[in-house]
């Protein structure tokens, strides 16, 4: 199966700074990589995703990059705001089993005002 | 837009009791997933259903069972509850035909005393 590793486990930044969270995956057959934001007491919410035929995707202050050769993908948040504070999970899905998602262990992001 | 609905939001049970969690997927989503999330952990996959048939099985204890009904809603039945079953239980749905992203509900917090 797939193995997704996520770093760092905690990240503290000053409001307005950028935050970067990195994930690596083991199976080159993974072709879909979503990122989820989980606030306290809520379910994970999809914030951005990328497919293996794309190297980068942006949505306002959020961007995701994918390096298929190195098998890693990253979440970039610019101009962070206190409401960005949450736990972020990366995930990967295999091309031959799109019923199964493999999650990273999560990054707790704290944006200090 | 309609989201994944889970009920109840909170549930308190005693050891050895049974519990039933319900999940109503996003309309036209044909795949339902159940996840268990302990404090500070990433979601652990339990089981999934596609078109009312079990499609994949993860770390679901034998004391738990689940099914997907003709209206696509799903129920997770948990028997002989143990203290260690206390966790957040999330349901998620997707549309396999479109290989859509995973969308989570806000979870059921189960406390076993």
Contacts between the chains, C-beta under 8 A, distances in Angstrom:
chain1	res1	chain2	res2	distance
A	32	B	99	7.4
A	34	B	101	5.4
A	34	B	102	6.8
A	36	B	104	7.5
A	41	B	106	7.7
A	42	B	106	5.3
A	42	B	107	7.5
A	43	B	4	7.6
A	43	B	90	5.3
A	43	B	92	7.8
A	43	B	104	3.6
A	43	B	105	5.3
A	43	B	106	4.6
A	43	B	107	5.1
A	44	B	43	6.9
A	44	B	90	7.4
A	44	B	104	4.9
A	45	B	104	7.0
A	46	B	101	5.2
A	46	B	102	7.2
A	46	B	103	6.6
A	49	B	101	5.7
A	89	B	42	5.9
A	89	B	43	7.5
A	91	B	102	7.6
A	97	B	56	7.7
A	98	B	96	6.5
A	98	B	99	5.0
A	99	B	31	6.3
A	99	B	33	7.9
A	99	B	48	5.5
A	99	B	50	6.2
A	99	B	55	4.8
A	99	B	56	5.2
A	99	B	96	6.7
A	100	B	45	7.3
A	100	B	48	7.6
A	100	B	56	5.6
A	101	B	33	7.7
A	101	B	45	7.4
A	101	B	102	5.6
A	103	B	42	4.6
A	103	B	43	5.8
A	104	B	42	6.6
A	105	B	41	7.6
A	105	B	42	5.0
A	106	B	40	8.0
A	106	B	41	7.7
A	106	B	42	5.0
